[in-house]
Amino acid sequence: MTPQHSSGQDRPTAVTVLGLGPMGAALAASLLDNGHSVTIWNRTPHKGDALVTKGAHRAATVTEAVSASPVTIVCTKDYDTMYAILDPAIAPLHGRTLVNLNSGTPAEAHAAARWAAGHGIDYLDGAIMVQPQLVGRPDAVFLYSGPQDVFDRHHPTLTTLGDPRHLGPDPSLAVLYNTALLDLMYATLNGFLHATALVGSAGVSAVKFADLAIDWFMPTVVTAGLTAQAADLDNRHYPGDFGTMEMNLNALEHITTTSIEQGVHSAQPRLMKELAEHAIAEGHGAKSYLAIFEILKKPAHPS
């Protein structure tokens, strides 16, 4: 592959990659393809064999690895694994940049940022929003949060991995966005799977249903509708002119009852019905279904 250097980066930065699972290996390969000097380390060294063949340097220790580059990318299982790996290399990380692409929680991201600051390490937390085979594409979205100047300094390097989006200085934003988007993904998948099970109870194939549900309903009704109403959520404005919570509860009752009649799992629609009932009990009966947002913003069982 021909290197695709970012503008303003005459000499690609040397980069260290720690963790060579499928995603870590893809990150290292993309960096190599774009002309970076790449040092790799993994607990199981042979996982880096293909990368060494491509030109990566395999470090014998983590200390050697982080000492080789001004920026280290960590792509391991979780924050605890990151700490365990980096503990022997704290001293050489001082004054360098650590980009953490593990998964976890906002509290863990804040703790990692404090840990890095305490050791004089510039720190970015991040999340990868694509599968390994898509790393390196210009439309592969990567989320980052942390100091703007650290992100700006390494933007050319991060661009070789995909489309870097800086969400703000709060170090927890990347993992929070990642979790929220996964929440949306699973809720959407579960909605489609449950709906497919409903029509499937009458012998309708998933392929036939998807033609209507995915090709028409999702982009026309759901996506366009939510985009148009997002400002209402920010403004806590839920006019019921075109459908009230009471009307939506009627539909949710039908979905729940139909699920039971058709022998399809009913817990999912039952939960949605209970949320609507909760919203009505709190005075949102004459508002639109978006007023469910007011219920979801609060914990289910306040302490």
FENVEN-V920085 format. One record per residue. RES is the residue in one letter. NEAR is the number of other C-alpha atoms within 12 Angstrom. Layout:
res=RES near=NEAR
res=RES near=NEAR
This chain:
res=M near=12
res=T near=10
res=P near=19
res=Q near=26
res=H near=26
res=S near=25
res=S near=13
res=G near=15
res=Q near=21
res=D near=15
res=R near=17
res=P near=30
res=T near=32
res=A near=33
res=V near=42
res=T near=47
res=V near=48
res=L near=50
res=G near=39
res=L near=34
res=G near=27
res=P near=22
res=M near=31
res=G near=36
res=A near=40
res=A near=34
res=L near=47
res=A near=50
res=A near=41
res=S near=40
res=L near=43
res=L near=38
res=D near=27
res=N near=35
res=G near=29
res=H near=36
res=S near=33
res=V near=41
res=T near=44
res=I near=51
res=W near=43
res=N near=35
res=R near=23
res=T near=17
res=P near=22
res=H near=20
res=K near=23
res=G near=33
res=D near=22
res=A near=20
res=L near=32
res=V near=24
res=T near=14
res=K near=25
res=G near=23
res=A near=32
res=H near=32
res=R near=35
res=A near=28
res=A near=21
res=T near=25
res=V near=35
res=T near=26
res=E near=26
res=A near=37
res=V near=42
res=S near=33
res=A near=30
res=S near=32
res=P near=32
res=V near=40
res=T near=49
res=I near=46
res=V near=47
res=C near=39
res=T near=32
res=K near=23
res=D near=23
res=Y near=30
res=D near=21
res=T near=23
res=M near=35
res=Y near=27
res=A near=17
res=I near=26
res=L near=38
res=D near=20
res=P near=18
res=A near=26
res=I near=29
res=A near=20
res=P near=26
res=L near=34
res=H near=26
res=G near=23
res=R near=32
res=T near=38
res=L near=47
res=V near=46
res=N near=48
res=L near=39
res=N near=38
res=S near=33
res=G near=31
res=T near=26
res=P near=27
res=A near=20
res=E near=26
res=A near=37
res=H near=27
res=A near=22
res=A near=39
res=A near=34
res=R near=22
res=W near=24
res=A near=32
res=A near=24
res=G near=17
res=H near=23
res=G near=19
res=I near=31
res=D near=35
res=Y near=45
res=L near=51
res=D near=53
res=G near=46
res=A near=46
res=I near=41
res=M near=33
res=V near=25
res=Q near=20
res=P near=26
res=Q near=20
res=L near=23
res=V near=32
res=G near=36
res=R near=26
res=P near=20
res=D near=18
res=A near=26
res=V near=28
res=F near=39
res=L near=40
res=Y near=43
res=S near=38
res=G near=36
res=P near=28
res=Q near=22
res=D near=17
res=V near=30
res=F near=32
res=D near=22
res=R near=22
res=H near=35
res=H near=31
res=P near=29
res=T near=43
res=L near=45
res=T near=37
res=T near=38
res=L near=46
res=G near=34
res=D near=27
res=P near=32
res=R near=31
res=H near=32
res=L near=26
res=G near=24
res=P near=24
res=D near=28
res=P near=40
res=S near=36
res=L near=33
res=A near=41
res=V near=38
res=L near=29
res=Y near=31
res=N near=31
res=T near=23
res=A near=18
res=L near=20
res=L near=20
res=D near=14
res=L near=14
res=M near=15
res=Y near=15
res=A near=17
res=T near=20
res=L near=17
res=N near=19
res=G near=24
res=F near=24
res=L near=23
res=H near=30
res=A near=32
res=T near=28
res=A near=26
res=L near=29
res=V near=26
res=G near=22
res=S near=20
res=A near=18
res=G near=14
res=V near=17
res=S near=18
res=A near=22
res=V near=15
res=K near=15
res=F near=24
res=A near=21
res=D near=16
res=L near=21
res=A near=25
res=I near=24
res=D near=16
res=W near=15
res=F near=17
res=M near=20
res=P near=16
res=T near=16
res=V near=17
res=V near=18
res=T near=17
res=A near=14
res=G near=16
res=L near=17
res=T near=14
res=A near=14
res=Q near=22
res=A near=18
res=A near=14
res=D near=22
res=L near=22
res=D near=14
res=N near=14
res=R near=20
res=H near=21
res=Y near=27
res=P near=21
res=G near=20
res=D near=13
res=F near=15
res=G near=20
res=T near=26
res=M near=36
res=E near=29
res=M near=24
res=N near=31
res=L near=33
res=N near=22
res=A near=21
res=L near=27
res=E near=25
res=H near=20
res=I near=29
res=T near=28
res=T near=22
res=T near=24
res=S near=27
res=I near=20
res=E near=15
res=Q near=21
res=G near=18
res=V near=25
res=H near=25
res=S near=26
res=A near=20
res=Q near=26
res=P near=30
res=R near=24
res=L near=18
res=M near=29
res=K near=29
res=E near=24
res=L near=32
res=A near=37
res=E near=27
res=H near=26
res=A near=31
res=I near=26
res=A near=17
res=E near=17
res=G near=19
res=H near=31
res=G near=28
res=A near=25
res=K near=30
res=S near=31
res=Y near=39
res=L near=35
res=A near=36
res=I near=34
res=F near=26
res=E near=28
res=I near=25
res=L near=17
res=K near=15
res=K near=14
res=P near=10
res=A near=12
res=H near=8
res=P near=6
res=S near=5
